[in-house]
Amino acid sequence: MTLNHLIYRLSRTVGAHHVVRYLARDHPRIFMYHRITEYAHPGAIDQASLRQHMRLIRQHFNPVPLPELIDAHNRGETIPHAVAVTFDDGYRDFYDLAMPVLREEGIPATLFVTTGFADGNLWLWPDKLRYCFECTREPKLELPGYETTLDTATARYRAWECLADQCLLVGNDEKHQLIEQVADALNVGLPVTPPERYAGMSWDDIRVASAEGVDLGSHTVSHPTLTSLPMQDVAYELESSKERISAETGQAVRGFCYPNGKPGDFDRATKAAIRDAGYDFAVAAYPGLRPLDDLWAIRRYSASANLAVFEKALFGFTYVGMKGALHMGGKSY
């Protein structure tokens, strides 16, 4: 147990989380989820943990649809203790496992849909990479400048994490070339369409979600790094995905979600293109002290499978820590 975690646990026993909750009452928490699993395993958020998260939000906070939170901000209003829940990509497990929990707990959510994934035309690159490590029988991986053993499940997971991090730092062509190199080196054939465990929601699923009140946003057509694309391709990813979601569901699409969502994944040109495509806001994938200051890069917390880490973000400990670091001359958010 780390010292930071020990301090957090001790503070909870004396009721400090209620004090911190009050101090952070005007700081909106926007949470980002991706996949939900049926059973617990390392690094994954399972359905039971998601239910625990949603109950904490319902019991202690004010769950608000993301567009409603943004509309209030645009009017100069603050919603106390506001929490917004978002899901990226549009995996089938959102429909099978997350929606029942959201329905039972009465929590609104925004789903950012990758339309090519819903069309069945592609599967997402992190899954392709992970599939290679799950299916290989090779005892090690050798690539130029990188070599590792794959003798345990933990070793394979760490290799996947390492190369996935590398993929986030390169352009789209380099990323796909790297995945092909890994597949060849591990003697794994990649199916054209995703296996069931990596499947996306169908448009029928998405229409059901929309009819139940799930807010829909765009996550592009093919999940590329936008800053690596020519601007005409950026416009296609933004406009085609937005039009497709509206055509399939009848729901107006207001929000956009950057693939990867880190600071290097968008710039002034992509923000301008998003505005030109008719969106009202865009979300990033890292937190900040003032998450709504830039509506074209709204800050979000990554929901953690570790309950203590999730609670720190939810109750405001993370916010207070960021604020303290700023006052001490640390990084500005």
N, C-alpha and C positions, 0 to 999 in steps of 0.2 A: 504494500500500500504506500503510495507516494505521500509526502508531507502535505502537498496541496489537497489531496483527497482526504487525508486525516483531518485537516483543519475544517474542510467542508462538512464532514460528518459530525465533528464536535459542534460546529455552529448550528447545525440542524437540531441538535438535542436541546439547545437553549432557545430555540424559536427564532434564530436570526434570519431564517428564510422568509418569515413574514415581514420583518423589517426591510430586508433587501427588496422584496416584492413591492413594498410601498415606495421605496426610493426609485425603483425602475418603472413606476406605474405609467409614465408617459413614453416609455421606450417600446415601440411595437416589436414583437417577436414574430418573425416570419420563418417558418421551418420548412426545410427541403427534405423530402423523402424520395427514394428511388424504388428499390425492390422490397417486397414483404415476403417472408418465407413462412411456411406452415409450422416448421419446428425450429427451435433455437440451435444455432451453430455459430462458431466464432465469426465476428465481423458482420453478422446479418441481423436485421431487425425482423423478428418473427411476429406473428399475429398477436400473440399474448402480450408482447412488449408494446406493440402499437396500441392495443387496447389500454394498457396502463398509461401510456402517454396521453391518449385522448381523454381519459378520465381525469387525469391531473389538470389538463387544460379546462375541461368542463367544470370541475369543482372549484378551481382557484382563479380562473381567468375569464376573459371575455372573447370567445371564439368568433371571429369576424371573417366574412369572405374577403379575399384579397382586393377585388375591385372596390368594395365598400370602404375598406381601409384607405385606399388611394383617393377615392372621391372625397372622403372626410378631410384628408390632408390637403387636397386642392381647395377646399373651402376654408382652410385655415383652422380646422377643428382637430382636436386630439381625442381619440377614443381610449379611455383609461384601461390599462391591463389588456390591451388588444393582442390577440394571437391569431395569426393566419397560417393555414396548413397548405402546403403545395406538394405535388408529386410530379416528377419528371419522367419523360420517355413514353409512358403508356404501355407498360408490361401487363400481361394477362393477370398477374397476381394482384394488380390494383383492383380489378373487377372481382376476382375470386376471394381475396383475403382482406383487402383494405376497405372496400365499399361496405361490407357488412358491419365492420367496426364503426365506420363513420356514420352509418345509418343508425346503429344502436345508440351511439353516444351523442347524436345530434350535432356533429361537427361539420361545418362547411369546408369545402376543399376546392382547390384549383388543380386541374390536371393539364400539364403541358405535353401535347401530343406530337410525336414524330410521325408525320403522315406517311412516309414511305414504309415505316415499320407497321403501321396499321393496314397499309395496302398489301403487306406480305412481300414487298419487293426487296427487302433487305433485313439483315439483323445487325445489331449494334456492335461496333468494333470491340468494346471491352469484353463482350461475350464471346466473340470469335477467338480472341486471345486466350480467354479462360478455358474455352472448349479445348484448345490445343493442349493445355497442361492437364486437363481432366482425362483426356483420351489417350495420351501418349503412353507407350511402354518403354520409352527410352530412359536410361538411367541418369542421363545428364543432357544439358543443352549447351552447345558450343556455337557461338556467333562471333563475328569479328569484334573484339573488344569486350566480350561478355561471355563468361562461362560459369555454370553452376550445376550442382548435382540436383537430382530430382527423386531422391530415394525415399522421401516421405511426403505425406499430404501437405505438411507445413512448408516443406521446401518448395513444393510446386506452387503453393499459394504465394509465397514470398517472391518467387520468380515472376509470377503473373503481376503482382503489385509493382515490382521494379520496372518491368517492361511497359506496364500501363502508364506509369509515371513518365517514362521516356516518350511514350506516344503523345502525351499531353504537351510536350515541348517542341514537337516537329510539325511540319505541314501535313496536309491531308494525304498527298501522294506518298511521302516518306512513311507516314503511319501505316498505310495499307501495305506498302512494300515490306515493312518490318514484320507485320503480321504474317505475310506470305512466307517470309524467310523463316519465321518461327515454326510455322506449319510444316514447311519442307524439312527443317532440321529435326523435327520431332516425328516425322513420318505420319502426319495426321491429315486426312482429307477433310476439307471444310465443306459441309453441305451448302447448297445454294440458298435454302431457306432455313431459318433457325429451328433447332430441335425444340420439342415441346417445352422443356424447362426454361427456354429463353424466348418463348413466344410473346408476341405483342397482343394487345386487345384488337378485336375485329371492330369494324365500323358499327356493327349491331351492338356490341358491348358499349362502345362509346356513346351511341345514341341512348342506350338505357341509362348510362351515367348522367348524360346531359338532362334527360327527362326527370331524373331524381334530384336535380339541382346542382350537380357538379359544374363548376365554372371551367370552361375549356380555353386553353391558350395554345399557342404554337411553339414547337421546339424544332422548327425547320422541317424540310422534307427528308434529308438524309443524314442529319446530325454531323455536319462538317465543322471544322474550325473556321469561322467566318472570315477572320483576318487573313487567312491563307487563300481566299478565293478572289477572282476578279469581281468587280462590283456588279457586273451583269449577272453573275452567278449568285451573288448575295441577294440581289433583287428577286431572282427566281425562288430561292429558298424561303424568303420572307413572304412573298406575295402568293406563291402557289400553295404553300401550306395553310395560310390564312383562308384563302378562298375555298380550299378543299374541306376544311373543318366546317366552315359555314354551310357549304353545299350539302354535306353529309348529315348535319345535325340541325340546321336552321338556327344555330346559336351564333350571335355576333361574337367575334374574337377580338378581345381588347388587349390581351397580354402576350408578350413574347418572352421566351426563356433561351438564354445563350447556351449553346452546346459547350460543355466543360465549365464555362462561366467564371473563369479566373480573369484577373486584370488584363492579361495579354490576349484574351479571346474576343475583345471588342475595342473599338477606338471611335474617334469622332465620326469617321465616315460610316461605320456600321450603325452608330446611333442615329445619324441623319437618315440612313436608308430605312431604319425601323420606323421612324416618324413618317417618312414619305410613303411607307407601305400601309399606313393607316392605323397603326397600333397606338395605344394610349400609354403603355409603360413596358419596361423590360426588366427581367430579374437576373441577377448574378448569382454566384454560388459561394459567397464568403460573407461573413458578418461585418457589421460596422456600428459605430456609436449612433449615427443618424441614418437609419436604413432608407428613409424616404427622401433624403435630400436631393438625390439624383434619380429621377423617375425612369431614366434609361439605363440604370445600373442599380436597381434596388437590392439592398443587401439581405442575405438570408443566412440563417443558421443551418448547418447540416445536422439533421436529427441523428443522434448517436444510439447505438445498440447498448451502450453503457448507461444505465439509468441515472447514475450520479452525474455523469457529464450532461445528459439531457436536462436533468433538474437544474443544474447550474445555469444553463442557458435560459431555461424556462422561467425560473424565479428571479433571475437578474444578476446572479453572481458574476457571470461572464461579462455582462454590461458594466457592472461596477468595477470589475478588474480592468477592462479596457479604458474606462474613464480615469481610473487611478493612474494607469500607465501613461495616458496622455498628459495628465497634470504633472507627472514626474519627469516629463520630457521624453517619453517614449514615442512609439509610432502613432501618427495621427490617422484617424479612421474617417 
